[in-house]
Amino acid sequence: MLKIKQVSEMTSLAPASIRRMYQAGTFPKPMKLSVGRYAWREDDVKSWLDKLETVTNAESKP
């Protein structure tokens, strides 16, 4: 499980950007651990990064 700071470091996104993206449905949603505590599954974040890389690579090919 990753805290938002770890997700931010892993993705190079600011915590505020991560929150906006998951609220918009474009980033994996965190799991609620307790009142006010959330965390992301590492596999979900890695899958999102892999998908992003695949789309980016596909768009850059002529």
ChimeraX commands (.cxc) that place a marker at each C-alpha (Angstrom):
marker #1 position 0.00,0.00,0.00 radius 0.5
marker #1 position 1.29,3.43,-0.95 radius 0.5
marker #1 position 0.63,6.76,0.72 radius 0.5
marker #1 position 0.02,9.79,-1.47 radius 0.5
marker #1 position 3.61,11.00,-1.04 radius 0.5
marker #1 position 4.89,7.67,-2.38 radius 0.5
marker #1 position 2.44,7.77,-5.28 radius 0.5
marker #1 position 3.57,11.31,-6.02 radius 0.5
marker #1 position 7.22,10.24,-6.12 radius 0.5
marker #1 position 6.41,7.21,-8.26 radius 0.5
marker #1 position 4.39,9.17,-10.84 radius 0.5
marker #1 position 6.08,12.59,-10.66 radius 0.5
marker #1 position 2.63,14.11,-10.09 radius 0.5
marker #1 position 1.78,16.57,-7.33 radius 0.5
marker #1 position -0.55,15.24,-4.62 radius 0.5
marker #1 position -3.21,17.77,-5.67 radius 0.5
marker #1 position -3.01,16.51,-9.26 radius 0.5
marker #1 position -3.40,12.92,-8.10 radius 0.5
marker #1 position -6.51,13.86,-6.10 radius 0.5
marker #1 position -8.04,15.71,-9.06 radius 0.5
marker #1 position -7.31,12.82,-11.38 radius 0.5
marker #1 position -8.84,10.11,-9.19 radius 0.5
marker #1 position -11.88,12.31,-8.58 radius 0.5
marker #1 position -12.21,12.72,-12.35 radius 0.5
marker #1 position -11.85,8.95,-12.82 radius 0.5
marker #1 position -8.55,9.10,-14.71 radius 0.5
marker #1 position -6.38,7.69,-11.93 radius 0.5
marker #1 position -6.90,4.67,-9.65 radius 0.5
marker #1 position -8.95,5.41,-6.56 radius 0.5
marker #1 position -7.34,4.91,-3.18 radius 0.5
marker #1 position -8.60,2.47,-0.57 radius 0.5
marker #1 position -9.91,3.91,2.67 radius 0.5
marker #1 position -7.84,2.53,5.55 radius 0.5
marker #1 position -9.50,4.48,8.38 radius 0.5
marker #1 position -10.95,7.91,9.03 radius 0.5
marker #1 position -8.91,10.32,6.91 radius 0.5
marker #1 position -6.36,7.66,5.87 radius 0.5
marker #1 position -6.16,6.44,2.31 radius 0.5
marker #1 position -3.65,4.39,0.36 radius 0.5
marker #1 position -3.22,3.08,-3.18 radius 0.5
marker #1 position -2.42,-0.49,-4.12 radius 0.5
marker #1 position 1.01,-0.50,-5.71 radius 0.5
marker #1 position -0.18,-2.80,-8.50 radius 0.5
marker #1 position -2.95,-0.33,-9.43 radius 0.5
marker #1 position -0.48,2.55,-9.75 radius 0.5
marker #1 position 2.01,0.43,-11.73 radius 0.5
marker #1 position -0.77,-0.70,-14.09 radius 0.5
marker #1 position -1.82,2.91,-14.60 radius 0.5
marker #1 position 1.79,3.88,-15.40 radius 0.5
marker #1 position 2.14,0.96,-17.85 radius 0.5
marker #1 position -1.10,1.93,-19.59 radius 0.5
marker #1 position 0.05,5.56,-19.81 radius 0.5
marker #1 position 3.37,4.47,-21.31 radius 0.5
marker #1 position 1.61,2.27,-23.88 radius 0.5
marker #1 position -0.66,5.12,-24.98 radius 0.5
marker #1 position 2.26,7.55,-25.14 radius 0.5
marker #1 position 4.33,5.15,-27.23 radius 0.5
marker #1 position 1.43,4.45,-29.59 radius 0.5
marker #1 position 0.84,8.18,-30.13 radius 0.5
marker #1 position 4.51,8.86,-30.90 radius 0.5
marker #1 position 4.75,6.28,-33.69 radius 0.5
marker #1 position 4.23,7.60,-37.23 radius 0.5
marker link #1:1,2 radius 0.2
marker link #1:2,3 radius 0.2
marker link #1:3,4 radius 0.2
marker link #1:4,5 radius 0.2
marker link #1:5,6 radius 0.2
marker link #1:6,7 radius 0.2
marker link #1:7,8 radius 0.2
marker link #1:8,9 radius 0.2
marker link #1:9,10 radius 0.2
marker link #1:10,11 radius 0.2
marker link #1:11,12 radius 0.2
marker link #1:12,13 radius 0.2
marker link #1:13,14 radius 0.2
marker link #1:14,15 radius 0.2
marker link #1:15,16 radius 0.2
marker link #1:16,17 radius 0.2
marker link #1:17,18 radius 0.2
marker link #1:18,19 radius 0.2
marker link #1:19,20 radius 0.2
marker link #1:20,21 radius 0.2
marker link #1:21,22 radius 0.2
marker link #1:22,23 radius 0.2
marker link #1:23,24 radius 0.2
marker link #1:24,25 radius 0.2
marker link #1:25,26 radius 0.2
marker link #1:26,27 radius 0.2
marker link #1:27,28 radius 0.2
marker link #1:28,29 radius 0.2
marker link #1:29,30 radius 0.2
marker link #1:30,31 radius 0.2
marker link #1:31,32 radius 0.2
marker link #1:32,33 radius 0.2
marker link #1:33,34 radius 0.2
marker link #1:34,35 radius 0.2
marker link #1:35,36 radius 0.2
marker link #1:36,37 radius 0.2
marker link #1:37,38 radius 0.2
marker link #1:38,39 radius 0.2
marker link #1:39,40 radius 0.2
marker link #1:40,41 radius 0.2
marker link #1:41,42 radius 0.2
marker link #1:42,43 radius 0.2
marker link #1:43,44 radius 0.2
marker link #1:44,45 radius 0.2
marker link #1:45,46 radius 0.2
marker link #1:46,47 radius 0.2
marker link #1:47,48 radius 0.2
marker link #1:48,49 radius 0.2
marker link #1:49,50 radius 0.2
marker link #1:50,51 radius 0.2
marker link #1:51,52 radius 0.2
marker link #1:52,53 radius 0.2
marker link #1:53,54 radius 0.2
marker link #1:54,55 radius 0.2
marker link #1:55,56 radius 0.2
marker link #1:56,57 radius 0.2
marker link #1:57,58 radius 0.2
marker link #1:58,59 radius 0.2
marker link #1:59,60 radius 0.2
marker link #1:60,61 radius 0.2
marker link #1:61,62 radius 0.2
view
